[in-house]
Amino acid sequence: MLPTVYYTQDVEITRPTDFAVRFEARHVYGGQRIRVDYGTLSTLVDFDRRQTTIMMPRVRTYWWPQKITDPLADGRRWIGVEAETAEVIGEDTILGRAVTRYRVKGRIFETRTPFDGDVWTTRENIVVQVDGVGKGEDGTVGPVKLRTIQLVVAPPAAEVLTVPSTFARARKSDQSWRDGD
């Protein structure tokens, strides 16, 4: 289920690849708008416009918005798990919050990586921990982990979820690496 509250969450993530890649990210959930910061990039997801926009805040640049073509797309693929099955395993506490642990088969991340493992969520449906295995885009099977470091339940500032007016749009040729040109 989608979260029932707005929040900002700092996480450590491990994705399945040839070698376990671990990185930190920030998820900002504002309902129909989401922001995911990782490394030097930020992805803005706008479900009303059905598009994603990648920004490089350090150089105040953004790329042309990309359409979300999947008619079923919602916030779970950027900030949670799209569960095909979920079985309650038990109750726990993470970061001082009551959570429910589920055994889940489904898909995770914006790449819709096939996932099998355990997922812990708060009563507000915020995914705070994930521990399982996933199948990478190249077919490799590896660990999928997400651990919340910090969670603030509060509406984000509106400007966090939009491209700042001081940012310049990259030339079409500057994003050719992204479009497969």
C-alpha positions in Angstrom: 0.0 0.0 0.0 1.1 3.6 -0.5 2.2 5.7 2.5 -0.6 7.6 4.2 1.6 10.4 5.4 4.3 12.7 3.8 7.9 12.2 4.9 11.6 12.5 4.3 13.8 9.5 4.8 17.5 8.9 4.6 18.5 5.4 3.7 21.3 3.1 2.8 20.6 0.9 -0.2 22.3 -2.2 -1.7 21.2 -3.2 -5.2 21.9 -6.5 -7.0 24.8 -6.1 -9.5 28.0 -8.0 -10.3 29.2 -6.7 -7.0 27.1 -5.4 -4.1 26.7 -1.6 -4.7 25.8 0.2 -1.5 24.9 3.9 -1.5 23.0 6.4 0.5 19.8 8.1 -0.8 17.1 10.5 0.4 13.4 9.8 -0.3 11.0 12.8 -0.1 7.4 11.6 -0.3 4.7 14.2 -1.0 1.9 12.0 -2.3 1.7 12.7 -6.1 5.2 14.1 -6.1 8.4 12.3 -5.0 12.0 13.3 -4.9 14.9 10.7 -4.8 18.4 12.1 -4.2 21.3 9.7 -4.8 24.9 10.7 -5.4 25.0 13.9 -7.5 21.6 13.3 -9.1 18.0 14.0 -8.0 15.0 12.4 -9.6 11.7 14.2 -9.4 8.6 12.1 -10.0 5.3 13.9 -10.8 2.4 11.5 -11.0 -0.1 14.2 -12.0 2.0 15.0 -15.1 3.1 11.3 -15.4 6.8 12.3 -15.8 10.2 12.1 -14.2 12.9 14.8 -14.3 16.5 14.2 -13.4 18.4 17.1 -11.9 22.1 17.8 -11.1 21.7 20.3 -8.2 25.5 20.9 -8.0 25.5 22.5 -11.4 21.9 23.7 -11.3 20.8 21.7 -14.4 17.9 19.4 -15.2 17.2 17.2 -18.2 14.1 17.1 -20.3 11.3 15.4 -18.5 10.7 11.7 -19.4 7.1 10.3 -19.6 6.0 7.5 -17.3 4.4 5.1 -19.7 3.3 2.4 -17.3 -0.4 3.1 -16.6 0.0 1.4 -13.1 3.0 3.3 -12.0 2.8 4.8 -8.5 5.2 5.7 -5.7 6.1 2.2 -4.6 8.7 1.6 -7.3 10.7 4.7 -6.2 10.2 4.4 -2.4 8.9 1.0 -1.6 8.0 -2.4 -3.0 5.3 -3.4 -5.5 4.2 -6.6 -3.7 2.7 -9.5 -5.6 2.4 -11.4 -2.4 2.9 -10.3 1.2 2.7 -12.5 4.3 2.9 -11.1 7.8 5.8 -12.5 9.8 5.6 -10.4 13.0 5.9 -7.1 14.8 9.1 -5.2 15.5 10.5 -1.8 16.4 12.8 0.3 14.1 13.9 3.8 14.9 11.5 3.8 17.9 8.5 3.1 15.6 6.3 0.0 15.6 6.7 -1.9 12.3 5.3 -5.0 10.7 7.6 -7.5 9.0 6.3 -9.1 5.8 7.7 -11.9 3.6 7.3 -10.4 0.1 7.6 -11.4 -3.5 7.3 -8.5 -5.9 9.3 -5.7 -7.6 11.5 -2.9 -6.2 13.2 0.2 -7.3 12.4 2.3 -10.4 13.9 -0.5 -12.5 11.2 -2.9 -11.2 13.8 -5.3 -10.1 12.3 -8.7 -9.2 12.5 -9.1 -5.4 12.1 -11.9 -2.8 12.7 -11.2 0.9 11.5 -9.4 4.0 10.0 -5.9 4.1 9.3 -3.8 7.3 6.7 -1.1 7.2 5.3 1.4 9.6 1.6 1.7 10.4 1.6 4.5 7.8 2.9 2.1 5.1 6.4 3.7 5.0 9.0 1.0 4.0 11.8 1.4 6.6 13.8 -1.8 6.0 14.2 -4.4 3.2 16.4 -7.5 3.3 16.2 -10.0 0.4 17.5 -10.8 -3.0 16.8 -9.3 -6.4 17.6 -10.1 -10.0 19.6 -7.3 -11.7 18.9 -6.0 -15.2 21.8 -8.1 -16.4 20.4 -11.3 -14.9 22.7 -11.4 -11.9 21.1 -12.3 -8.5 22.3 -10.3 -5.5 21.4 -8.7 -2.2 18.7 -6.1 -2.0 18.9 -4.2 1.2 17.4 -0.9 2.4 18.0 0.4 5.9 16.5 3.7 7.1 19.0 5.9 8.9 16.6 8.8 9.6 12.9 9.3 9.2 11.0 12.6 9.5 7.2 12.4 9.2 6.1 15.9 8.0 5.0 17.5 4.7 8.1 18.6 2.7 8.5 22.1 1.5 6.8 22.4 -1.9 10.0 23.7 -3.6 11.8 20.5 -2.7 9.5 18.6 -5.1 9.9 20.9 -8.2 12.7 22.1 -10.4 14.0 25.4 -9.0 13.5 28.4 -11.3 17.3 29.0 -11.1 18.1 25.7 -12.9 18.8 25.6 -16.6 17.6 22.8 -18.8 20.4 20.8 -20.4 20.7 20.8 -24.2 19.2 17.8 -25.8 22.7 16.7 -26.9 23.9 16.8 -23.2 21.5 14.0 -22.2 22.2 11.7 -25.2 24.0 9.3 -22.8 20.7 8.9 -21.0 18.5 8.4 -24.1 20.8 5.7 -25.6 21.9 7.9 -28.5 
